[in-house]
Amino acid sequence: MVTTSGFSHTPVARLLILASVGLSILVSTLSVQYLLPIRPHPHLWPYLQFSRLLTYQTAHTTSTELLFSAVLLYQFRVLERLWGSRKFASFVAVVFWCNVLVVPWLVVLLKLVTLGWYNYLPSGSTGLVFALLSAWAEEVPRIYRYKIATGSPAPTAGGRQQVPGVVLSDKSTTYLLAAQLALSQFPYSILPAAVGWTVGTAWMGELLPGGLGRWRIPAWMVGESSRRKERDRYEGLRRRLEEEGGSADGMRTVSDRVGAAGAEQESRRRGGFGRQILGYFTGSS
């Protein structure tokens, strides 16, 4: 069985992980973590720092969240292999902008409902991770199941022994990591996780408004147009070589015929004058 490991054929996923890790390290090194999270009051009002809406998903402020996010993004790179880079990048773009437009304003609404108690939105790619998790849960089937025994075997009515326990699958560890990410800054990190899961599910079911589930980024952004041009160029070169090969075969056939005729004439010439006269009367020349 041939398996593909690492970041082979996953340029978008590789870029996401490297950008998330690199920006998180840079933010921590410069000690500017306070510039990423959003507090509706006073960041959005009265300071009007709306630029935070575009930057709060770019980096994590804690190493634990960064670790869980990077591991999960690496796990979800299989979606890019299933969909292709263009569809995967389109999904990421749609989820990013949906989180920009939905999550901060839900925080504002919760602040009003809770009379100012809920007034914080943590930074990081939690929403994107859970959107990918919803797509991964639907697209990737489980491979096997296993049971963790929680007690001693007990006999059943049929005479067989039943072992009590918890049945899990190979996907359970991924869900466990995602749960730890969602609870890393409880209760504030639950909201972006829930919104990300909802957006990912709606995208998979083509329930987003405006046909966002069918929207795709331009092909040149992921290099598909250049690859298509390269394939067309190689296809044209292959056809030209085939035509040249056919022409060479034709010329080779003609040259063989000309050579055979010349050899026949040369043999007749060497046959002597008497054989030529005999051939003239018999019609064999």
QUIMO-V461119 format. One record per residue. N is the residue number from 1. PSI is psi in whole degrees, -180 to 180 (NA if undefined). Layout:
BEGIN
<<N	PSI> <N	PSI>>
END
This chain:
BEGIN
<<1	127> <2	125> <3	152> <4	120> <5	170> <6	-147> <7	26> <8	129> <9	27> <10	63> <11	-35> <12	-45> <13	-40> <14	-42> <15	-40> <16	-47> <17	-46> <18	-40> <19	-43> <20	-47> <21	-45> <22	-45> <23	-37> <24	-43> <25	-40> <26	-43> <27	-41> <28	-38> <29	-40> <30	-5> <31	48> <32	32> <33	-28> <34	-12> <35	-8> <36	-49> <37	163> <38	128> <39	113> <40	-38> <41	113> <42	5> <43	-51> <44	-34> <45	124> <46	2> <47	-18> <48	43> <49	67> <50	-12> <51	-22> <52	-24> <53	-29> <54	-15> <55	-11> <56	-17> <57	0> <58	-27> <59	159> <60	152> <61	-8> <62	149> <63	-30> <64	-48> <65	-39> <66	-42> <67	-50> <68	-42> <69	-43> <70	-41> <71	-42> <72	-41> <73	-38> <74	-37> <75	-36> <76	5> <77	-19> <78	-26> <79	-35> <80	-34> <81	-33> <82	-41> <83	-32> <84	157> <85	-35> <86	-46> <87	-40> <88	-45> <89	-35> <90	-41> <91	-46> <92	-43> <93	-43> <94	-44> <95	-41> <96	-49> <97	-31> <98	-40> <99	-36> <100	-40> <101	-22> <102	-52> <103	-49> <104	-36> <105	-26> <106	-35> <107	-41> <108	-43> <109	-43> <110	-32> <111	-41> <112	-39> <113	-40> <114	10> <115	41> <116	-4> <117	-46> <118	101> <119	46> <120	137> <121	110> <122	155> <123	165> <124	172> <125	34> <126	-42> <127	-43> <128	-40> <129	-42> <130	-28> <131	-43> <132	-34> <133	-41> <134	-40> <135	-40> <136	-40> <137	-30> <138	-35> <139	-34> <140	117> <141	158> <142	151> <143	-42> <144	166> <145	157> <146	159> <147	136> <148	114> <149	137> <150	3> <151	-177> <152	155> <153	143> <154	136> <155	148> <156	-180> <157	-31> <158	5> <159	-2> <160	154> <161	131> <162	125> <163	116> <164	143> <165	-177> <166	124> <167	124> <168	173> <169	178> <170	-13> <171	-3> <172	-37> <173	-34> <174	-43> <175	-34> <176	-44> <177	-41> <178	-39> <179	-40> <180	-37> <181	-41> <182	-27> <183	8> <184	-34> <185	56> <186	138> <187	5> <188	-30> <189	-9> <190	-36> <191	-53> <192	-32> <193	-44> <194	-41> <195	-41> <196	-44> <197	-41> <198	-44> <199	-42> <200	-41> <201	-42> <202	-36> <203	-42> <204	-35> <205	7> <206	45> <207	-2> <208	146> <209	155> <210	15> <211	31> <212	-25> <213	-22> <214	-2> <215	143> <216	145> <217	161> <218	144> <219	-30> <220	-20> <221	-25> <222	11> <223	13> <224	-35> <225	-41> <226	-39> <227	-37> <228	-41> <229	-38> <230	-41> <231	-41> <232	-38> <233	-43> <234	-34> <235	-43> <236	-38> <237	-38> <238	-44> <239	-40> <240	-38> <241	-38> <242	-42> <243	-42> <244	-36> <245	-41> <246	-39> <247	-38> <248	-38> <249	-41> <250	-43> <251	-37> <252	-38> <253	-43> <254	-43> <255	-36> <256	-41> <257	-43> <258	-41> <259	-40> <260	-42> <261	-41> <262	-39> <263	-38> <264	-42> <265	-39> <266	-38> <267	-37> <268	-38> <269	-37> <270	-8> <271	-15> <272	164> <273	-36> <274	-40> <275	-34> <276	-41> <277	-41> <278	-40> <279	-32> <280	-40> <281	-30> <282	-12> <283	16> <284	-5> <285	NA>>
END
